[in-house]
Amino acid sequence: MTDIEMTIDSIRVSLMNYQRTLILKEKQAERYLPMWIGPAEADAIAIKLQGIQAPRPLTHDFVCTLVETLGASLKCVIIDKLEDDLFRAKVVLITGKGEIGLDCRPSDAVALAVRQNVPILADKDILDRAGIALHTDE
């Protein structure tokens, strides 16, 4: 498995059904990985990217505090599976016992990654299957 670093290109909203799409972009290339995400997760990512401070900790802020309080740290997040048209992800934690990968939704993984400023990775095979290369005139 080869992992490729991604950046957040945008979060878009369909005017037809108000569905949110998280668009990740390959850091060193022009390939994109679009994923449908829920409105709460889209808001959690956008709030952090825009530097908005919530009056109380949001769920993803709480998870980051919980991880730190337990003596672990977030190393990276990986979009690692695509099964039945659903993306799956892992958060990779560094603990006193080594690295631990925990399954989660990609949108939650990205919301944690933006809070902890850690790499967002995607498996190369997933990018080959679901990535979109846009031409400059598109």
C-alpha positions as CSV (number, residue, x, y, z in Angstrom):
1,M,0.0,0.0,0.0
2,T,1.4,3.4,-1.0
3,D,-0.1,6.5,0.6
4,I,-0.3,9.9,-1.1
5,E,-0.5,13.1,0.7
6,M,-3.6,15.2,0.1
7,T,-4.8,18.7,0.8
8,I,-8.3,20.0,1.3
9,D,-9.3,21.7,-2.0
10,S,-12.8,22.7,-1.0
11,I,-16.2,21.8,0.5
12,R,-19.0,22.2,-2.0
13,V,-22.7,22.2,-1.6
14,S,-25.0,20.9,-4.3
15,L,-27.7,23.4,-5.2
16,M,-30.0,20.5,-6.2
17,N,-30.1,18.6,-2.9
18,Y,-27.7,20.5,-0.5
19,Q,-25.5,17.5,-0.2
20,R,-21.9,18.4,0.8
21,T,-18.9,17.2,-1.1
22,L,-15.4,17.2,0.4
23,I,-12.8,17.6,-2.4
24,L,-9.3,16.5,-1.5
25,K,-6.4,17.3,-3.9
26,E,-3.2,15.4,-4.4
27,K,-0.5,17.6,-2.9
28,Q,2.0,17.0,-5.6
29,A,-0.3,16.5,-8.6
30,E,-3.6,17.6,-10.2
31,R,-5.8,14.7,-9.1
32,Y,-8.8,15.2,-6.9
33,L,-10.8,12.8,-4.7
34,P,-14.4,13.9,-4.1
35,M,-16.4,12.4,-1.2
36,W,-20.0,13.0,-0.1
37,I,-20.0,14.0,3.6
38,G,-22.7,14.9,6.1
39,P,-23.5,18.6,6.9
40,A,-22.3,18.4,10.5
41,E,-18.9,17.1,9.4
42,A,-18.7,19.6,6.6
43,D,-19.4,22.4,9.1
44,A,-16.8,20.9,11.6
45,I,-14.1,21.0,8.9
46,A,-15.1,24.4,7.5
47,I,-15.2,26.1,11.0
48,K,-11.7,25.0,11.7
49,L,-10.4,26.0,8.2
50,Q,-12.0,29.4,8.5
51,G,-10.5,30.0,12.0
52,I,-13.9,30.3,13.7
53,Q,-13.8,29.7,17.4
54,A,-16.9,27.9,18.7
55,P,-18.2,29.0,22.1
56,R,-17.9,25.4,23.4
57,P,-15.8,22.5,22.2
58,L,-17.3,20.7,19.2
59,T,-17.2,16.9,19.1
60,H,-13.9,16.8,17.1
61,D,-12.3,19.2,19.5
62,F,-13.4,17.0,22.4
63,V,-11.9,13.9,20.7
64,C,-8.5,15.8,20.2
65,T,-8.5,16.7,23.9
66,L,-9.4,13.2,24.9
67,V,-6.5,11.7,22.8
68,E,-4.0,14.2,24.3
69,T,-5.3,13.7,27.8
70,L,-4.7,9.9,27.5
71,G,-1.1,10.6,26.4
72,A,-1.5,9.8,22.7
73,S,-1.1,12.0,19.7
74,L,-2.5,11.9,16.2
75,K,0.1,11.0,13.5
76,C,-2.0,11.1,10.4
77,V,-5.2,10.1,8.8
78,I,-5.5,7.7,5.9
79,I,-8.4,7.2,3.4
80,D,-7.6,3.5,3.1
81,K,-10.6,1.7,1.7
82,L,-13.3,2.0,-0.9
83,E,-16.0,-0.7,-0.5
84,D,-19.5,-0.7,-2.0
85,D,-19.0,3.0,-3.0
86,L,-18.2,4.0,0.6
87,F,-14.9,5.4,1.6
88,R,-13.3,4.3,4.8
89,A,-10.5,5.8,6.8
90,K,-8.2,5.3,9.7
91,V,-6.8,7.7,12.3
92,V,-3.3,6.7,13.2
93,L,-2.4,7.4,16.9
94,I,1.0,7.3,18.5
95,T,0.8,5.9,22.0
96,G,3.2,4.6,24.6
97,K,2.7,1.1,23.1
98,G,3.3,2.2,19.5
99,E,1.1,3.2,16.6
100,I,-2.6,2.3,16.6
101,G,-4.9,2.6,13.6
102,L,-8.6,3.2,14.4
103,D,-11.3,2.9,11.8
104,C,-13.5,6.0,11.2
105,R,-15.4,7.9,8.6
106,P,-13.2,9.9,6.3
107,S,-15.1,13.1,7.2
108,D,-14.3,12.6,10.9
109,A,-10.7,11.8,10.1
110,V,-10.3,15.0,8.1
111,A,-12.0,17.0,10.8
112,L,-9.4,15.7,13.3
113,A,-6.5,16.2,10.9
114,V,-7.3,19.9,10.4
115,R,-7.5,20.4,14.2
116,Q,-4.1,18.6,14.8
117,N,-2.4,19.8,11.6
118,V,-1.4,16.3,10.6
119,P,-1.1,14.8,7.1
120,I,-4.2,13.6,5.2
121,L,-3.2,10.6,3.2
122,A,-5.0,8.5,0.6
123,D,-4.2,5.0,-0.6
124,K,-2.8,5.1,-4.2
125,D,-5.1,2.3,-5.3
126,I,-8.1,4.4,-4.1
127,L,-6.9,7.4,-6.0
128,D,-6.4,5.3,-9.1
129,R,-10.0,4.0,-8.8
130,A,-11.9,7.1,-7.6
131,G,-9.6,10.1,-8.3
132,I,-10.4,12.6,-10.9
133,A,-7.8,14.4,-13.0
134,L,-9.0,17.7,-14.3
135,H,-7.5,19.4,-17.3
136,T,-6.6,23.1,-17.1
137,D,-9.5,24.1,-19.4
138,E,-12.1,22.4,-17.2
